[in-house]
Amino acid sequence: MKQDPEALVRLRQMILDGSLAPGRRIPEAQVAEMLGLSRTPVRQALPVLEKEGLLVRSGARGYAVRSFSINDIAQGVELRGALEGFAARVLAERGAPAAIIAHLDGLLAEGDEIFAKRHLVEADEERYGEMNERFHAAIVRAANVPLVDELLERVNRVPFTSPRTIAFDKLNLMQMYDDLWYGHRQHHGIVTALRYGEGARAEALFREHVNTQKHSMNLRREQKPGEPRGK
């Protein structure tokens, strides 16, 4: 059964903005009523959010919001950038195969299509996140550094650290457009660096790339979940 992304996207945002507080249990029926959805998409979203590190098992079949601080997320994002940057440098200096460059070019085209309309809609959150995850994973996989793979698997369990978890600010989609468009231009720069074997540039771009994510999620200062997000 194909998953409806609406419940996943909305629950993820509610966890980030504190509407669902750390430690709070997530009863399917209550959350479905809160979202105005049936229980099925909520039931499908909960194990995905557990895999992303946002929920933990609570009781025999239930879930609760994982406790975390905004500082935890910021540090996780920075560490992911360092690890991915190292992988990109290894790949560039070794010489990225033509098939990998072609695959990345295809992902760039997918991102370009999202931004071609010059604005974002809510459905773009899941679409961009899925493309972003495949882009980052393709580079790490092609680098073939087992220790990086192992460390990234652990880092990506920190809430909102994974490349897939893009949290839109629904009240400011224009700002989100600017942030994500800039991030996607960095994707283009990373692929160019890989294409020409520029290892240091590829690594530097990845490290800078995470600052775009931190800005889009307002992670530049210590903040408690549920506190109004900075401007």
Secondary structure, 3 states (H helix, E strand, C coil): CCCCHHHHHHHHHHHHCCCCCCCCECCHHHHHHHHCCCHHHHHHHHHHHHHCCCEEEECCCEEEECCCCHHHHHHHHHHHHHHHHHHHHHHHHHCCCHHHHHHHHHHHHHHHHHHCCCCCCCCHHHHHHHHHHHHHHHHHHHHCCHHHHHHHHHHCCCCCCCCCCCCCCCCCHHHHHHHHHHHHHHHHHHHHHHHCCCHHHHHHHHHHHHHHHHHHCCCCCCCCCCCCCCC
